[in-house]
Amino acid sequence: MTPFHLAFPIRDIEETRHFYGNLLGCPMGRFTESWIDFDLFGHQMSGHVRPDAGQAAETGAVDGHSVPIPHFGAVLQMDDWKALAEKLVSTDEKIDWIMKPTVRFEGQPGEQATLFIRDPSGNALEFKGFADLGQVFAS
């Protein structure tokens, strides 16, 4: 699979560098005073400083939960997801939780662990964990 690229709005380079680089552990790529690149689990994410960053997202319903639209994130192997979830739950840093770690579609095709957080600019992120990545598109 080839990596995707996503450009997204941010308020500040330094707070974004700390959140994605230090808290999530994403290696940092190139940057200037107006944009910064990260490797988010093999995908290229480019944060661009924008005055409209942090505008409130709308919501949609998934498995009885209200989720922010738009959002982005990564699909992970279950062990990687558990490690990330544990890191976020146990950190001393303030996490802006939208949905704490939970399991959706339990016992159904596409069963997945999920969590939602907001970055310092208000962008919603979802991280999904699958015991079997073959279930990502199960119906």
DRENBABA-244585 format. One line per 8 residues: number of its first residue (from 1); their letters; for each residue x, y, z of N, C-alpha, C, O. Coordinates in nm, 2 decimals, decimal comma. Atoms other than C-alpha are relative to their C-alpha. Example, Ala and Ser with C-alpha at 12.3 -4.5 7.8 and 13.67 -1.06 7.14 Angstrom:
2
1 = AS = 0,09:-0,12:0,00:1,23:-0,45:0,78:0,09:0,12:0,00:0,19:0,12:0,07 | -0,09:-0,11:0,00:1,37:-0,11:0,71:-0,08:0,11:0,08:-0,03:0,22:0,09;
END
This chain:
139
1 = MTPFHLAF = 0,08:-0,12:0,00:0,00:0,00:0,00:0,09:0,12:0,00:0,19:0,13:0,07 | -0,08:-0,13:0,00:0,13:0,35:-0,08:-0,06:0,09:0,10:-0,18:0,08:0,13 | 0,05:-0,10:-0,10:0,10:0,63:0,17:-0,09:0,10:-0,06:-0,07:0,14:-0,18 | 0,08:-0,11:0,05:-0,16:0,89:0,14:0,06:0,13:0,06:0,14:0,13:0,15 | -0,05:-0,14:-0,04:-0,10:1,27:0,19:-0,13:0,08:0,04:-0,23:0,07:-0,03 | 0,11:-0,09:-0,04:-0,33:1,50:0,39:0,06:0,13:0,05:0,15:0,13:0,13 | -0,03:-0,13:-0,05:-0,29:1,87:0,44:-0,11:0,05:0,09:-0,23:0,03:0,05 | 0,10:-0,04:-0,10:-0,47:2,01:0,74:0,03:0,13:0,07:0,15:0,16:0,08;
9 = PIRDIEET = -0,02:-0,13:-0,06:-0,51:2,35:0,92:0,05:-0,02:0,14:0,00:-0,10:0,22 | -0,05:0,00:-0,14:-0,31:2,42:1,24:0,01:0,15:0,04:0,01:0,24:-0,05 | -0,02:-0,14:-0,05:-0,28:2,73:1,46:0,14:0,04:0,02:0,18:0,15:0,00 | -0,14:-0,03:-0,04:0,08:2,70:1,56:0,09:-0,11:-0,02:0,06:-0,23:0,00 | -0,10:0,10:0,03:0,39:2,52:1,45:0,05:-0,08:0,12:0,05:-0,20:0,12 | -0,06:0,07:-0,12:0,54:2,45:1,80:-0,10:-0,09:0,07:-0,06:-0,20:0,11 | 0,09:0,09:-0,07:0,22:2,32:1,96:-0,03:-0,12:-0,08:-0,06:-0,23:-0,03 | 0,03:0,11:0,09:0,16:2,10:1,66:0,12:-0,10:0,00:0,10:-0,22:0,00;
17 = RHFYGNLL = -0,13:0,09:-0,01:0,53:1,97:1,67:-0,01:-0,08:0,13:0,03:-0,20:0,12 | 0,01:0,07:-0,12:0,48:1,88:2,03:-0,10:-0,11:0,00:-0,07:-0,22:0,04 | 0,10:0,09:0,00:0,15:1,71:1,99:0,03:-0,12:-0,09:0,02:-0,24:-0,05 | -0,02:0,11:0,09:0,23:1,50:1,68:0,14:-0,07:0,02:0,15:-0,19:0,01 | -0,13:0,06:-0,02:0,60:1,46:1,74:0,03:-0,06:0,13:0,07:-0,18:0,14 | -0,03:0,06:-0,14:0,63:1,41:2,12:-0,11:-0,09:0,05:-0,09:-0,20:0,09 | 0,11:0,08:-0,06:0,28:1,29:2,22:-0,03:-0,12:-0,08:-0,04:-0,23:-0,03 | 0,04:0,12:0,09:0,19:1,07:1,92:0,12:-0,07:-0,05:0,11:-0,19:-0,10;
25 = GCPMGRFT = -0,12:0,06:0,04:0,55:0,99:1,84:0,02:-0,01:-0,15:0,09:-0,10:-0,21 | -0,02:-0,01:0,15:0,53:1,09:1,47:0,13:0,06:-0,04:0,16:0,17:0,00 | -0,13:-0,07:0,04:0,87:1,15:1,31:-0,04:0,12:-0,08:-0,13:0,13:-0,17 | 0,02:-0,13:0,07:0,89:1,51:1,18:0,08:0,00:-0,13:0,19:-0,05:-0,14 | -0,07:-0,02:0,13:0,98:1,59:0,82:0,04:0,14:-0,01:0,08:0,21:0,08 | -0,03:-0,14:0,03:1,04:1,92:0,66:-0,10:0,10:0,06:-0,21:0,06:0,09 | 0,09:-0,10:-0,05:0,90:2,24:0,80:0,05:0,14:-0,03:0,17:0,16:-0,05 | -0,04:-0,14:0,01:0,90:2,62:0,76:-0,08:0,07:0,11:-0,14:0,00:0,20;
33 = ESWIDFDL = 0,08:-0,07:-0,10:0,73:2,89:0,97:-0,15:-0,01:-0,03:-0,23:0,03:0,06 | 0,14:0,01:0,03:0,40:2,82:0,79:-0,05:-0,14:-0,02:-0,17:-0,16:-0,04 | 0,04:0,13:0,01:0,39:2,44:0,75:0,10:-0,10:0,06:0,21:-0,07:0,08 | -0,08:0,10:-0,06:0,52:2,12:0,90:-0,05:-0,14:-0,04:-0,17:-0,17:-0,04 | 0,03:0,14:0,04:0,53:1,75:0,78:0,03:-0,10:0,11:0,12:-0,08:0,18 | -0,02:0,11:-0,09:0,49:1,44:0,99:-0,03:-0,13:-0,07:-0,10:-0,14:-0,17 | 0,02:0,13:0,04:0,50:1,07:0,93:-0,10:-0,06:0,10:-0,06:-0,10:0,21 | 0,10:0,06:-0,09:0,17:0,94:1,08:-0,02:-0,14:-0,04:-0,10:-0,17:-0,13;
41 = FGHQMSGH = 0,01:0,14:0,02:0,21:0,57:1,08:0,02:-0,03:-0,15:-0,06:-0,11:-0,21 | -0,03:0,03:0,14:0,36:0,57:0,73:-0,07:0,10:-0,10:-0,05:0,08:-0,22 | 0,07:-0,09:0,09:0,14:0,85:0,58:0,05:0,14:0,02:0,09:0,18:0,14 | -0,05:-0,14:0,00:0,24:1,21:0,50:-0,11:0,10:0,04:-0,21:0,11:-0,03 | 0,09:-0,10:-0,05:0,06:1,47:0,71:0,06:0,13:0,00:0,18:0,14:0,05 | -0,06:-0,14:0,01:0,12:1,84:0,64:-0,09:0,10:0,07:-0,20:0,13:0,02 | 0,07:-0,10:-0,07:0,00:2,09:0,89:0,04:0,14:-0,05:0,15:0,17:-0,05 | -0,02:-0,14:0,06:-0,04:2,44:0,74:-0,07:0,10:0,09:-0,19:0,09:0,13;
49 = VRPDAGQA = 0,05:-0,11:-0,08:-0,08:2,75:0,96:-0,11:0,07:-0,07:-0,09:0,13:-0,18 | 0,12:-0,06:0,06:-0,43:2,89:0,89:-0,07:0,08:0,10:-0,09:0,03:0,22 | 0,08:-0,07:-0,10:-0,63:3,16:1,06:-0,14:-0,07:0,04:-0,19:-0,04:0,14 | 0,12:0,06:-0,02:-0,94:2,94:1,03:0,01:-0,14:0,07:-0,09:-0,21:0,09 | -0,02:0,13:-0,06:-0,79:2,64:1,21:-0,08:-0,01:0,13:-0,10:0,10:0,20 | 0,07:0,02:-0,13:-1,00:2,50:1,50:-0,15:0,03:-0,01:-0,21:0,03:0,09 | 0,14:-0,02:0,01:-1,34:2,57:1,36:-0,07:-0,13:0,04:-0,02:-0,24:0,01 | 0,07:0,12:-0,06:-1,60:2,33:1,52:-0,04:-0,09:-0,12:-0,08:-0,04:-0,22;
57 = AETGAVDG = 0,05:0,10:0,10:-1,68:2,01:1,33:-0,14:-0,04:0,03:-0,19:-0,02:0,14 | 0,13:0,06:-0,01:-2,02:1,87:1,26:0,01:-0,14:0,06:0,13:-0,19:0,07 | -0,01:0,14:-0,05:-2,11:1,52:1,39:-0,08:-0,09:-0,09:-0,18:-0,05:-0,16 | 0,07:0,10:0,06:-2,23:1,20:1,24:-0,02:-0,12:0,10:0,05:-0,12:0,20 | 0,02:0,11:-0,09:-2,35:0,88:1,40:0,06:-0,13:-0,05:0,04:-0,17:-0,17 | -0,06:0,13:0,03:-2,15:0,55:1,40:-0,02:-0,09:0,12:0,03:-0,06:0,23 | 0,02:0,10:-0,11:-2,26:0,25:1,60:-0,05:0,06:0,13:-0,01:0,02:0,24 | 0,06:-0,06:-0,11:-2,47:0,46:1,83:0,09:0,11:0,07:0,05:0,16:0,17;
65 = HSVPIPHF = -0,08:-0,11:-0,05:-2,19:0,72:1,89:0,00:0,11:-0,09:0,00:0,10:-0,21 | -0,01:-0,12:0,08:-2,17:1,07:1,78:0,15:0,03:-0,03:0,23:0,03:0,06 | -0,14:-0,02:0,03:-1,84:1,13:1,59:0,02:0,13:-0,09:-0,07:0,16:-0,16 | -0,02:-0,13:0,07:-1,69:1,45:1,45:0,03:-0,03:-0,15:0,10:-0,12:-0,19 | -0,02:0,00:0,15:-1,70:1,51:1,07:0,04:0,14:-0,04:-0,04:0,23:-0,01 | -0,09:0,10:0,05:-1,45:1,57:0,93:0,09:-0,04:0,12:0,10:0,02:0,22 | -0,11:0,04:-0,09:-1,18:1,37:1,11:0,10:-0,08:-0,09:0,06:-0,13:-0,20 | -0,09:0,08:0,06:-0,87:1,18:1,01:0,08:-0,08:0,10:0,07:-0,05:0,22;
73 = GAVLQMDD = -0,08:0,07:-0,09:-0,63:0,93:1,16:0,06:-0,12:-0,07:0,10:-0,11:-0,18 | -0,07:0,12:0,05:-0,49:0,58:1,11:-0,06:-0,13:0,04:-0,12:-0,13:0,15 | 0,04:0,13:-0,03:-0,59:0,22:1,10:0,13:-0,08:0,04:0,23:-0,08:-0,03 | -0,11:0,06:-0,06:-0,35:0,02:1,32:-0,02:-0,15:0,03:-0,13:-0,19:0,05 | 0,01:0,13:-0,06:-0,27:-0,34:1,41:-0,04:0,01:0,14:-0,01:0,11:0,21 | 0,05:-0,01:-0,13:-0,43:-0,41:1,74:0,10:0,02:0,11:0,08:0,10:0,20 | -0,10:-0,02:-0,10:-0,11:-0,43:1,94:0,05:0,15:-0,01:0,08:0,21:0,10 | -0,04:-0,14:0,01:0,00:-0,09:1,80:-0,11:0,10:0,05:-0,08:0,20:0,12;
81 = WKALAEKL = 0,10:-0,09:-0,05:-0,34:0,06:1,88:-0,01:-0,01:0,15:-0,02:0,10:0,21 | 0,00:0,01:-0,15:-0,33:-0,07:2,24:0,11:0,08:0,06:0,10:0,14:0,16 | -0,12:-0,08:-0,05:0,02:0,08:2,28:-0,03:0,15:0,00:-0,01:0,22:0,09 | 0,04:-0,14:0,02:-0,11:0,42:2,15:-0,10:0,04:0,10:-0,09:0,14:0,17 | 0,11:-0,03:-0,09:-0,43:0,40:2,36:0,06:0,01:0,14:0,02:0,10:0,22 | -0,06:0,00:-0,14:-0,23:0,32:2,68:0,09:0,12:0,02:0,08:0,19:0,12 | -0,09:-0,12:-0,01:0,02:0,60:2,61:-0,09:0,13:0,02:-0,06:0,21:0,10 | 0,09:-0,11:-0,01:-0,27:0,85:2,57:-0,07:0,00:0,13:-0,09:0,11:0,19;
89 = VSTDEKID = 0,07:0,01:-0,13:-0,46:0,73:2,87:0,08:0,03:0,12:0,04:0,09:0,22 | -0,09:-0,02:-0,12:-0,16:0,73:3,10:0,09:0,12:0,00:0,16:0,14:0,10 | -0,09:-0,12:0,01:0,01:1,05:2,99:-0,04:0,10:0,11:-0,16:0,11:0,14 | 0,02:-0,11:-0,09:0,04:1,34:3,23:-0,05:0,12:-0,08:-0,10:0,22:-0,02 | 0,04:-0,11:0,08:-0,04:1,57:2,94:-0,15:0,00:-0,02:-0,22:-0,10:-0,01 | 0,14:-0,02:0,01:-0,39:1,71:2,89:-0,04:-0,05:-0,14:0,01:0,00:-0,24 | 0,05:0,05:0,12:-0,57:1,51:2,62:-0,14:0,05:-0,02:-0,22:0,03:0,07 | 0,14:-0,04:0,03:-0,88:1,65:2,45:-0,07:-0,12:-0,06:-0,08:-0,13:-0,18;
97 = WIMKPTVR = 0,07:0,13:0,04:-1,08:1,33:2,44:-0,14:0,04:-0,06:-0,21:0,12:-0,01 | 0,13:0,00:0,06:-1,38:1,31:2,21:-0,07:-0,14:0,04:-0,18:-0,14:0,08 | 0,05:0,14:-0,04:-1,42:0,93:2,27:0,12:-0,08:0,05:0,22:-0,10:-0,02 | -0,11:0,08:-0,06:-1,20:0,73:2,51:0,00:-0,14:-0,07:-0,10:-0,17:-0,13 | -0,01:0,13:0,07:-1,08:0,39:2,39:-0,12:-0,09:0,03:-0,17:-0,11:0,14 | 0,12:0,09:0,00:-1,37:0,16:2,31:0,00:-0,10:-0,11:0,08:-0,09:-0,20 | 0,02:0,10:0,11:-1,48:-0,13:2,09:-0,13:0,03:-0,07:-0,23:0,04:0,00 | 0,12:-0,02:0,08:-1,73:-0,08:1,81:-0,03:-0,13:-0,08:0,06:-0,20:-0,11;
105 = FEGQPGEQ = 0,05:0,11:0,08:-1,93:-0,34:1,62:0,05:-0,13:0,06:0,08:-0,23:-0,01 | -0,04:0,12:-0,07:-1,84:-0,60:1,88:-0,07:-0,12:-0,05:-0,20:-0,13:-0,05 | 0,05:0,12:0,05:-1,89:-0,95:1,75:-0,06:0,00:-0,14:-0,12:-0,10:-0,18 | 0,05:-0,02:0,13:-1,98:-0,82:1,41:0,11:0,01:-0,10:0,23:0,03:-0,06 | -0,10:-0,03:0,10:-1,79:-0,80:1,08:0,05:0,14:0,02:-0,03:0,24:0,04 | -0,06:-0,13:-0,02:-1,55:-0,51:1,11:0,02:0,05:0,14:0,04:0,17:0,16 | -0,02:-0,04:-0,13:-1,52:-0,52:1,48:0,14:0,07:0,02:0,24:0,03:-0,04 | -0,12:-0,09:-0,01:-1,27:-0,25:1,58:0,01:0,07:0,14:-0,09:0,10:0,20;
113 = ATLFIRDP = -0,02:-0,09:-0,11:-1,12:-0,07:1,87:0,02:0,14:-0,05:0,07:0,16:-0,17 | -0,01:-0,14:0,05:-1,13:0,31:1,84:0,02:0,10:0,11:-0,02:0,07:0,23 | -0,01:-0,11:-0,09:-1,05:0,63:2,01:0,00:0,13:-0,08:0,05:0,13:-0,20 | 0,00:-0,13:0,07:-1,10:1,00:1,91:0,06:0,10:0,10:0,03:0,10:0,22 | -0,06:-0,11:-0,08:-0,90:1,30:2,03:0,00:0,12:-0,10:-0,02:0,11:-0,22 | -0,02:-0,12:0,07:-0,85:1,66:1,92:0,14:0,04:0,01:0,20:0,03:0,12 | -0,14:-0,06:-0,01:-0,51:1,81:1,84:-0,02:0,14:0,05:-0,13:0,19:0,07 | 0,00:-0,14:-0,06:-0,42:2,16:1,98:-0,08:0,10:-0,09:-0,12:0,20:-0,05;
121 = SGNALEFK = 0,07:-0,09:0,10:-0,58:2,32:1,66:-0,14:-0,04:-0,01:-0,21:0,03:-0,08 | 0,14:0,04:0,01:-0,91:2,14:1,71:-0,03:-0,10:-0,10:-0,15:-0,13:-0,12 | 0,03:0,11:0,10:-0,87:1,88:1,44:-0,03:-0,13:0,07:0,04:-0,16:0,17 | 0,04:0,12:-0,06:-1,04:1,56:1,52:0,08:-0,12:-0,06:0,09:-0,12:-0,19 | -0,07:0,11:0,05:-0,84:1,24:1,49:-0,06:-0,13:0,06:-0,10:-0,13:0,17 | 0,04:0,13:-0,05:-0,95:0,88:1,51:0,11:-0,10:-0,03:0,17:-0,10:-0,14 | -0,10:0,11:0,02:-0,72:0,58:1,56:-0,08:-0,13:0,02:-0,15:-0,15:0,13 | 0,07:0,12:-0,01:-0,87:0,24:1,49:0,10:-0,12:0,01:0,21:-0,11:-0,04;
129 = GFADLGQV = -0,08:0,12:-0,02:-0,73:-0,10:1,59:-0,08:-0,12:-0,04:-0,19:-0,14:-0,01 | 0,07:0,13:0,04:-0,81:-0,43:1,42:0,09:-0,12:0,03:0,21:-0,11:0,01 | -0,07:0,12:-0,02:-0,71:-0,77:1,53:0,03:-0,07:-0,13:0,13:-0,14:-0,15 | -0,01:0,05:0,14:-0,75:-0,87:1,16:-0,02:0,11:-0,10:-0,13:0,15:-0,12 | 0,01:-0,11:0,09:-0,67:-0,60:0,91:-0,09:-0,04:-0,12:-0,13:0,05:-0,20 | 0,09:0,04:0,11:-0,87:-0,81:0,66:-0,15:0,04:0,03:-0,23:0,03:-0,06 | 0,13:-0,04:-0,04:-1,18:-0,69:0,85:-0,03:0,15:-0,02:-0,14:0,20:0,00 | 0,01:-0,14:0,01:-1,12:-0,32:0,77:-0,12:0,04:-0,09:-0,20:0,13:-0,06;
137 = FAS = 0,11:-0,03:0,09:-1,37:-0,32:0,48:-0,11:-0,11:0,00:-0,19:-0,12:-0,09 | 0,10:0,10:-0,02:-1,59:-0,61:0,61:-0,14:0,06:0,00:-0,16:0,17:0,06 | 0,14:-0,05:0,00:-1,96:-0,57:0,56:-0,10:-0,11:0,05:-0,22:-0,09:0,07;
END
